[in-house]
Amino acid sequence: MKTMVMVAAFLSGVLPQAARADWKADERIETYAISGSTGIELYRSIGERGPKVGVGRAIAYTDFKLTWRRDYQPRGGKCTLVSAKPTLIITYRLPKPSGPLPAATKRLWDTFIAGVEAHERMHGVFITEMVKEIEAVSVGLTADNDPNCQKVRQKLQGHLGRLSQAQRQKGRDFDREELSEGGNVHRLVLGLVNGG
């Protein structure tokens, strides 16, 4: 089975202090049931039941839902976006054995799933950083001759498109490194299926 972990992408970088508002992502874990009593059986079950992503199935998947409360204020013919407050829900979808495991398999599984969850949680960190980048370009955005606050919304959409593209590319790069031969996720899979 070809190993594939598709996750929500990310954007990192240095963030202005003004963008560091007082909010926190709501992180959730959802599991899907797998079966087996050996590492290879568990991995095969992941291949059969893992979340569908693109043309294949993933071991795990990180997704997010992002909504905003934005305050646009027209003044003197200009419009300024004075605040942008995000609500960010990050969901990690992880495999979970449906029954108890033999002691030796449980040790292998615990190492495997801890590594997979750590990988996914890094994506959660990067998603949060991306939202802070969006916040940074949003607050204070102004458009002249915009009494109905349409131009400033268009300017914001341009930034969102750029940040979204950068996020997806960085996520692909991260996964490519982690999934490549000798990469972290690749080593976790080998440890599970080979027993060490």
VEXVEXLUM-597710 format. One record per atom (N, C-alpha, C): x, y, z. Coordinates in steps of 0.2 Angstrom, whole numbers, plus 5000, padded with zeros to 4 digits. Layout:
// residues N
XYZ/...
//
This chain:
// residues 196
500449945000/500050005000/500450065000/500350114996/500750174996/500550215002/501050235005/500850285011/500750355009/500150375012/499950445010/499650475016/499950535018/499650575023/499550645020/498850655019/498750725017/498450765022/498750825023/498450865029/498350935026/498050975030/497951045029/498551075029/498651115024/499351145023/499451205028/500051245028/500151295032/500551345029/500651405033/501051455031/501351485038/502051485038/502351505044/502751575042/502951605047/503351665047/503351705053/503651765053/503651805059/503051855058/502651855064/502051895064/502151955068/501852005065/501852075069/501452065076/501652095081/501352095088/500652115087/500452155083/499752175082/499252125080/499552075077/499152015074/499051965080/499351965085/499351915090/498751935095/498151925093/497551935097/497451885102/496951895106/496851845111/496251795109/496451755105/496051695103/496451635103/496051575103/496451515103/496051465099/496351425095/496051375091/495751325095/495151295093/494751245096/495051185092/495451135096/495651075093/495251015095/495150975090/494650915091/495050855088/494850795091/495150735088/494550695086/494450665080/494050615078/494350555076/494150495077/494450435076/494050395071/494350355067/494050305063/494250235065/493850185065/494050115068/494450075063/494950045066/495349995062/495349935066/495549875063/495549815066/496249775065/496449735069/497049695068/497349675074/497749625075/498149615081/498849615080/499149635074/499849645072/499949705069/500549735069/500649795065/500449795058/500649745054/500449745047/499649745046/499349705051/498549705050/498249775051/498549805056/498249875058/498449915052/499049915049/499149955044/498749945037/498649875036/498149865031/497449885032/497249885038/496549915040/496549985039/497150025040/497150095039/497050105031/497350065027/497350075020/496650055017/496250015021/495550005019/495050055021/495250085027/494750125031/494950195032/495550215030/495750285031/495350335027/495450395029/495050455026/495250455019/494750465014/494850475007/495150545006/495750545003/496050615001/496350604994/496050644990/496250644983/496150574980/496650544977/496450474974/496550414978/496850434984/496950374989/496650384996/496950345000/496750355007/497350375011/497150415017/497750435021/497750395028/498250405031/498350375038/497950425042/498050485042/497750535046/497650595042/497250645044/497050705041/496950755045/497150815044/497050875048/496650925043/496050945046/495650985043/495451045047/495251105044/495051155048/494451195046/494051225050/493551275048/493751345051/493651395047/493851455049/493351505047/493051545052/492551595051/492851655054/492551715052/492851785054/492251825056/492351865061/491951925062/492351985061/492152025056/492552075053/492152145054/492452195056/492152265057/492452305052/492052325047/492252375042/491852435044/492252495044/492052555046/492152605040/491652635037/491752685032/491752755036/492252795034/492352865037/492652905031/492352965030/492653015026/492752985019/492352945016/492452915010/492852855009/493252845015/493752785015/493352725019/493652665018/493352615022/493952575025/493952565032/494452525035/494152465039/494552415038/494352355042/494752365049/494352375054/494652395060/494752335065/494352275064/494552215067/494352155063/494652105065/494552035062/494651985067/494151955069/494151905075/493951835072/494451795072/494351725069/494051675074/493651625071/493451565075/493751515071/494251475074/494651425071/494551355074/494251305070/494151235073/494651195069/495051165072/495551115069/495351045071/495251005066/495050935068/495550885065/495850845070/496350795068/495950725067/495950695062/495650625061/496250575061/496150525066/496650485067/496350405068/496750355066/496550295067/496550265074/496050225075/496050195082/495850125082/496250075085/496050005085/495349995088/494949955086/494249945088/494249895094/494849865096/494849815101/495549825105/495549785110/496249785114/496749745109/497349765110/497949745106/498349695111/498749645108/499249605112/499749655114/500049645119/500549685123/501149715118/501349665114/501949685109/501649735104/501049715101/500749755096/500549825099/500349825105/500149895108/500749935109/501349915111/501949955111/502049985104/502049945099/502149965092/501650025090/501050005092/500450055090/500550115094/500750115100/500750175104/501350225101/501850195099/502450235096/502150265089/501850225085/501650245079/501150295079/500650285083/500050345084/500350405087/500750395092/501050465095/501450505090/501750465085/502150505080/501650535075/501150495073/500650525068/500350585071/500150575077/499750635080/500250695081/500850685082/501350745083/501350775076/501350735070/501450755064/500850805062/500250775064/499650815063/499550875067/499750875073/499750935077/500250985075/500750965072/501251015069/500851055063/500451025059/499951055055/499451105058/499251085064/498851125068/499151195070/499851185072/500251245073/500251285067/500451255062/500551295056/499851335053/499351295054/498651325052/498551385056/498651385063/498551435067/499051495065/499651485064/500051535061/499851565055/499551525050/499251555044/498651605046/498251585051/497651625053/497951695056/498451685059/498751755062/499051795057/499351765051/499551805046/498951835042/498351805041/497751835039/497551895043/497551875049/497351935054/497851995053/498451985052/498952035052/498852075046/498652045040/498552085034/497852115034/497352095038/496652115038/496552175042/496852175048/496652235053/497052295050/496652345049/496952415047/496952415039/496752365036/496752375028/496252425027/496452475022/496052535020/495952535013/495352565011/495352575003/495052645003/495352694999/495052754997/494452754993/494052804993/493452814989/493052744989/492852724995/492552664996/492052665002/491552715001/490952725006/490552665007/490552615003/490152555004/490552495006/491252505007/491652455009/491752395004/491652404998/491752354993/492452344991/492852404990/493552394988/493952364993/493852384999/494252355004/494152275005/493552255004/493452185003/493752144998/493852184992/494152154986/494952154988/495152204991/495852204993/496052144997/495552135002/495652075007/495652015003/495252004999/495151934995/495851924991/496151974989/496751964985/497351934990/497351964996/497851935001/497651865003/496951855004/496751785006/496951735001/496951754994/497151704989/497851684989/498251744990/498951734991/499151684997/498851705002/499051665008/498851595008/498251585005/497951515004/498451475000/498651504994/499151464990/499751444993/500051494997/500651485000/500551435006/499951435009/499851385014/499851315011/499451305005/499451235002/500151215000/500551254997/501151234995/501651215001/501651255006/502051235012/501851165015/501151155015/500951095017/501151035013/501151045007/501350985002/502150975003/502551035004/503251025005/503350985012/503051005017/503150965023/502950895023/502350875020/502150805019/502650765015/502950805009/503350765005/504050745009/504250795013/504850775017/504650725022/504150725026/503950675031/503850605028/503550605022/503350545019/503850515014/504350545013/504950525009/505250465012/505650425008/506050365011/506450395016/506450365022/506850395028/506550445032/505950475029/505650535033/505250505039/505050555043/504750535050/504150485049/503750505045/503150455044/503350395041/503750395036/503950335033/504250285039/504750315043/505050275048/504450245053/503950285055/503450265059/503050205056/502950205050/502550155046/503050085046/503650095045/504150035045/504150005052/504150055057/504250025064/503549985066/503050005063/502349975065/502349905061/502449905055/502349845051/502949795052/503549815053/504149775054/504249755061/503849785066/503949765073/504549795076/504749855074/505349885078/505549955075/
//
